[in-house]
């Protein structure tokens, strides 16, 4: 398997080609990885995962298309 820093571009490309309303992702290790993908997707999605002051748990991640849903709360 390719390293994550190489695969993230493939993940972003797949998402951009299919243009989904909702995305559920697994096996992201850190919030930095989640936000890197978020930036590659031009911040079109609101990102939801367990984010705490001391500990964040980025697996699983839900991404919601901002222009298709009303986001009531965002991080």
MARBA-3410 file (N, C-alpha, C, O; in Angstrom, 1 decimal):
75
0.8,-1.2,0.0,0.0,0.0,0.0,0.9,1.2,0.0,2.0,1.3,0.6 ~ 0.4,2.3,-0.7,1.1,3.5,-0.7,0.9,4.2,0.7,0.0,3.9,1.4 ~ 1.8,5.1,1.1,1.7,5.8,2.3,0.6,6.8,2.2,0.1,7.1,1.1 ~ 0.0,7.1,3.4,-1.1,8.0,3.4,-0.9,9.3,2.6,-1.8,9.8,1.9 ~ 0.3,9.9,2.8,0.5,11.2,2.2,0.5,11.1,0.7,0.3,12.1,0.0
0.7,9.8,0.1,0.5,9.6,-1.3,-0.9,9.3,-1.7,-1.4,9.7,-2.7 ~ -1.6,8.5,-0.8,-3.0,8.0,-1.1,-4.0,9.2,-1.0,-5.0,9.1,-1.7 ~ -3.7,10.2,-0.2,-4.7,11.2,0.0,-5.1,11.9,-1.3,-6.3,12.4,-1.4 ~ -4.2,12.0,-2.2,-4.5,12.7,-3.5,-5.4,11.8,-4.3,-6.3,12.3,-5.0 ~ -5.3,10.5,-4.2,-6.2,9.5,-4.9,-7.6,9.6,-4.2,-8.6,9.5,-4.9
-7.6,9.7,-2.9,-8.9,9.8,-2.2,-9.6,11.0,-2.7,-10.8,11.0,-3.0 ~ -8.9,12.2,-2.6,-9.5,13.4,-3.0,-10.0,13.4,-4.5,-11.1,13.9,-4.8 ~ -9.2,12.8,-5.4,-9.6,12.7,-6.8,-10.9,11.9,-6.9,-11.8,12.3,-7.7 ~ -11.0,10.8,-6.2,-12.2,9.9,-6.3,-13.4,10.7,-5.8,-14.5,10.6,-6.5 ~ -13.3,11.4,-4.7,-14.4,12.2,-4.2,-14.8,13.3,-5.2,-16.0,13.5,-5.4
-13.8,14.0,-5.7,-14.2,15.1,-6.7,-14.9,14.5,-7.9,-15.8,15.2,-8.4 ~ -14.5,13.4,-8.4,-15.1,12.8,-9.6,-16.5,12.4,-9.4,-17.4,12.5,-10.3 ~ -16.8,11.9,-8.2,-18.2,11.4,-7.9,-19.1,12.4,-7.3,-20.3,12.3,-7.3 ~ -18.5,13.5,-6.7,-19.2,14.6,-6.2,-20.4,14.2,-5.2,-21.5,14.6,-5.5 ~ -20.1,13.5,-4.2,-21.2,13.0,-3.3,-21.7,14.1,-2.4,-21.0,15.1,-2.1
-22.9,13.9,-1.9,-23.5,14.8,-0.9,-22.9,14.5,0.5,-22.6,15.4,1.3 ~ -22.8,13.2,0.8,-22.3,12.8,2.1,-21.1,11.8,1.9,-21.1,11.0,1.0 ~ -20.2,11.9,2.8,-19.0,11.0,2.7,-18.8,10.4,4.1,-18.7,11.2,5.1 ~ -18.6,9.1,4.2,-18.2,8.5,5.5,-16.9,7.8,5.3,-16.7,7.0,4.4 ~ -15.9,8.2,6.1,-14.5,7.7,5.9,-14.1,7.0,7.2,-14.5,7.3,8.3
-13.3,6.0,7.0,-12.7,5.2,8.2,-11.2,5.2,8.1,-10.6,5.5,7.0 ~ -10.6,4.9,9.2,-9.2,4.7,9.3,-8.3,5.9,9.1,-7.2,5.8,8.7 ~ -8.9,7.1,9.3,-8.0,8.3,9.4,-7.5,8.3,10.8,-8.2,8.1,11.8 ~ -6.2,8.5,11.0,-5.6,8.4,12.3,-5.6,9.7,13.1,-5.7,9.7,14.3 ~ -5.5,10.8,12.4,-5.3,12.1,13.1,-6.3,13.1,12.4,-6.7,13.0,11.3
-6.6,14.2,13.2,-7.4,15.2,12.6,-6.6,16.0,11.6,-7.2,16.6,10.7 ~ -5.3,16.0,11.6,-4.5,16.7,10.6,-4.7,16.0,9.3,-4.8,16.7,8.2 ~ -4.9,14.7,9.2,-5.2,14.0,8.0,-6.5,14.4,7.5,-6.7,14.6,6.3 ~ -7.5,14.4,8.3,-8.9,14.8,8.0,-8.9,16.2,7.4,-9.4,16.5,6.3 ~ -8.2,17.2,8.0,-8.2,18.5,7.5,-7.4,18.7,6.3,-7.6,19.6,5.5
-6.4,17.9,6.1,-5.7,17.9,4.8,-6.6,17.5,3.7,-6.5,18.2,2.6 ~ -7.4,16.5,3.8,-8.3,16.1,2.8,-9.4,17.2,2.6,-9.7,17.5,1.5 ~ -9.8,17.8,3.7,-10.8,18.9,3.7,-10.2,20.0,2.8,-11.0,20.6,2.0 ~ -9.0,20.4,2.9,-8.4,21.4,2.1,-8.3,21.0,0.6,-8.5,21.8,-0.2 ~ -8.0,19.7,0.4,-7.9,19.2,-1.0,-9.2,19.3,-1.7,-9.3,19.3,-2.9
-10.3,19.2,-0.9,-11.7,19.2,-1.4,-12.2,20.7,-1.4,-13.4,20.9,-1.5 ~ -11.4,21.6,-1.3,-11.7,23.1,-1.3,-12.7,23.5,-0.2,-13.5,24.4,-0.4 ~ -12.6,22.7,0.9,-13.5,23.0,2.1,-15.0,23.1,1.7,-15.7,23.8,2.3 ~ -15.4,22.2,0.8,-16.8,22.1,0.4,-17.6,21.4,1.4,-18.9,21.4,1.3 ~ -17.0,20.7,2.3,-17.7,19.8,3.2,-17.5,20.2,4.6,-16.4,20.7,5.0
-18.6,20.1,5.4,-18.4,20.2,6.9,-17.9,18.9,7.4,-18.3,17.9,6.9 ~ -17.0,18.9,8.3,-16.3,17.7,8.8,-16.8,17.4,10.2,-16.8,18.3,11.1 ~ -17.2,16.2,10.5,-17.7,15.8,11.8,-16.9,14.6,12.3,-16.9,13.5,11.6 ~ -16.3,14.7,13.4,-15.6,13.5,14.1,-15.5,13.9,15.5,-15.7,15.1,15.9 ~ -15.1,13.0,16.4,-15.0,13.2,17.8,-13.7,14.1,18.0,-12.6,13.6,17.9
-13.9,15.3,18.3,-12.8,16.2,18.5,-12.9,16.8,20.0,-13.9,17.5,20.3 ~ -11.9,16.5,20.7,-11.8,17.0,22.1,-10.7,17.9,22.4,-9.8,18.1,21.5 ~ -10.6,18.5,23.5,-9.5,19.4,23.9,-8.2,18.7,24.0,-7.2,19.2,23.5 ~ -8.2,17.5,24.6,-7.0,16.8,24.8,-6.9,15.7,23.7,-5.7,15.5,23.2 ~ -7.9,15.0,23.4,-7.9,13.9,22.5,-8.9,14.0,21.4,-10.1,14.3,21.6
-8.5,13.8,20.1,-9.4,13.8,19.0,-9.4,12.4,18.4,-8.3,11.7,18.4 ~ -10.5,11.9,18.0,-10.6,10.6,17.4,-11.2,10.7,16.0,-12.4,10.9,15.8 ~ -10.3,10.6,15.0,-10.7,11.0,13.6,-11.2,9.7,12.8,-11.4,9.8,11.6 ~ -11.5,8.7,13.5,-12.1,7.5,12.9,-13.3,7.1,13.6,-13.2,6.6,14.7 ~ -14.5,7.2,13.0,-14.8,7.6,11.6,-15.0,9.1,11.4,-15.0,9.8,12.4
-15.1,9.4,10.2,-15.3,10.8,9.8,-16.6,10.9,8.9,-16.8,10.1,8.0 ~ -17.4,11.9,9.1,-18.5,12.2,8.3,-18.3,13.6,7.7,-17.9,14.5,8.3 ~ -18.4,13.6,6.3,-18.3,14.9,5.6,-19.6,15.2,4.9,-20.1,14.4,4.2 ~ -20.1,16.4,5.1,-21.4,16.8,4.6,-21.2,18.0,3.7,-20.6,19.0,4.0 ~ -21.8,17.9,2.5,-21.7,18.9,1.5,-22.4,20.2,1.9,-23.6,20.2,2.2
-21.6,21.3,2.1,-22.1,22.6,2.6,-23.2,23.2,1.7,-24.2,23.8,2.2 ~ -23.1,23.1,0.4,-24.0,23.7,-0.5,-25.3,22.9,-0.7,-26.2,23.4,-1.4 ~ -25.4,21.8,-0.1,-26.6,20.9,-0.3,-27.4,20.7,1.0,-28.5,20.2,1.0 ~ -26.7,21.0,2.1,-27.4,20.8,3.4,-27.2,22.1,4.3,-26.2,22.8,4.1 ~ -28.1,22.3,5.1,-27.9,23.4,6.1,-27.1,22.9,7.3,-27.6,22.0,8.0
-26.0,23.4,7.5,-25.1,23.0,8.6,-25.5,23.8,9.8,-25.3,25.1,9.8 ~ -25.9,23.2,10.9,-26.3,23.9,12.1,-25.2,24.2,13.0,-25.2,25.2,13.7 ~ -24.1,23.4,13.0,-23.0,23.6,13.8,-21.8,23.1,13.0,-21.8,22.0,12.4 ~ -20.7,23.8,13.1,-19.5,23.4,12.3,-18.3,23.6,13.2,-18.3,24.4,14.1 ~ -17.2,22.9,12.9,-15.9,23.0,13.6,-15.0,23.8,12.8,-13.9,24.1,13.2
END
